[in-house]
Amino acid sequence: MKNRKCQFEVGYDAFTAVLDEFRQGHIENNWNNRKRLKKHMNGLFKEWDQQFPGFPKIPFSYSSFIGVCLTLLRDRHLKKIITGLLRDERSCRQNKIIVNPACVFGRHARDLASCMGSFKVIGTDINPKFNWFYERFTIGKSPSNYEFKQDDIFNPQLQEKPIAVVFFGACGSVSDGAIDYGVESKAMYLIFRTCCHDNIGGNTEITKRFTILNWDFRVKNFVYSRKRERKTGEYFCDKYSKDHYPRSKAARAVSNSDEFMDISRNSVDSDICRTIIDLDRYLYLLEKEYMVWFKGDLFIAQRNTKTV
């Protein structure tokens, strides 16, 4: 794909095809549905592999207990991409800042800071306790170019203008808040992994199935629902309510918020449902003038300064 227009056409075709699979009830992670999903996503996946070879292969669906446990392999792949993309930017004099929203313990941000000494890496989170815990109870000091700042990604107050916004799993709408922060701060790169697709639009209900992951997510959502009721500011925000999904204009032309909530409630055990939500994000970033690459649950978006 040579330009954003071509990316949009392929992404939109993939979105409508995968959405149709959902409407036909093809959401289980069985062999036939995995074949269907691979067919619909083949064009996007090929472009990723051409640009960023080495994507970790696992013989499990992403929406399985083992698939979720192996996100560490994809995070490692993502960090290699970040250092590779920014290698050519190391001589620049401005915006040598990387921001990692929803950093929790700050482990990934510290890893990046360790191997990118010429950049300042800022980890942010609404709850500073996890970063404090990591700082106090791990061996070794944090890199001097790493800094933690308490910040609410739904209402960010950071004054810095980063060259890259990165994150490694941000639950539900937290991913969308971080994406918008990157877009609004005019970051050159947005590089990230999504997670917890069931929590978009303030949702904490999931379709019950007898899987280990489904049981785990039901416990998680029990905790999240209490946080939502107490309005702690974590995970949920009126700016990303049900009515704000789907996010892209293209997706809103063929779907609606009720359908997207149904998709989110089935996403815990369905790669097809997760892919629909992420393809909406893919189209949204294209509409925001970014070139975008997407595979699995990983995204690379680069600001496009040329009009297509």
MOTAVEN-V43486 format. One record per backbone hydrogen bond with DSSP energy under -0.5 kcal/mol. CO is the residue of the C=O (numbers start at 0). NH is the residue of the N-H. Records with the same first field share a line. If there is no record, write none. Layout:
CO = NH, NH
This chain:
2 = 6
3 = 7
4 = 8
5 = 9
6 = 10
7 = 11
8 = 12
9 = 13
10 = 14
11 = 15
12 = 16
13 = 17
14 = 18
15 = 19
16 = 20
17 = 21
18 = 22
19 = 23
20 = 25
21 = 24
24 = 26
27 = 29
29 = 33
30 = 34
31 = 35
32 = 36
33 = 37
34 = 38
35 = 39
36 = 40
37 = 41
38 = 41
40 = 44
41 = 45
42 = 46
43 = 47
44 = 48
45 = 49
46 = 50
47 = 51
60 = 63
61 = 63
63 = 67
64 = 68
65 = 69
67 = 70
68 = 71
69 = 72, 73
70 = 74
71 = 75
72 = 76
73 = 77
74 = 78
75 = 79
76 = 80
77 = 81
78 = 82
79 = 83
80 = 84
81 = 85
82 = 86
83 = 86, 87
85 = 88
86 = 89
88 = 91
94 = 96, 162
95 = 119
96 = 162, 163
97 = 121
98 = 100, 165
99 = 123
102 = 105
105 = 109
106 = 110
107 = 111
108 = 112
109 = 113
110 = 114
111 = 115
115 = 118
118 = 120
119 = 97, 121
120 = 122, 146
121 = 99
122 = 148
123 = 102
124 = 150
125 = 127
126 = 129
127 = 131
128 = 132
129 = 133
130 = 134
131 = 135
132 = 136
133 = 137
142 = 145
144 = 120
146 = 122
148 = 124
150 = 152
151 = 154
152 = 155
159 = 161
162 = 187, 188
163 = 98
164 = 190
166 = 192
169 = 174, 194
170 = 173
171 = 174, 175
172 = 176
173 = 177
174 = 178
175 = 179
176 = 180
177 = 181
178 = 182
179 = 183
180 = 184
181 = 186
182 = 185
187 = 302
188 = 164
189 = 300
190 = 166
191 = 298
192 = 168
194 = 171
195 = 198
196 = 199
198 = 172, 201
199 = 202
200 = 241
208 = 210
210 = 214
211 = 215
212 = 216
213 = 217
214 = 218
215 = 219
216 = 220
217 = 221
218 = 222
219 = 223
220 = 224
221 = 225
222 = 226
223 = 227
224 = 228
225 = 229
226 = 230, 231
227 = 230
233 = 235
236 = 239
237 = 240
240 = 243
241 = 244
247 = 251
248 = 252
250 = 253, 254
255 = 259
256 = 260
257 = 261
258 = 262
259 = 263
260 = 264
261 = 265
262 = 265, 266
263 = 266
264 = 206
265 = 268
266 = 269
269 = 273
270 = 274
271 = 275
272 = 276
273 = 277
274 = 278
275 = 279
276 = 280
277 = 281
278 = 282
279 = 283
280 = 284
281 = 285
282 = 286
283 = 287
284 = 289
285 = 288
288 = 303
290 = 301
292 = 299
294 = 296, 297
296 = 193
297 = 294
298 = 191
299 = 292
300 = 189
301 = 290
302 = 304
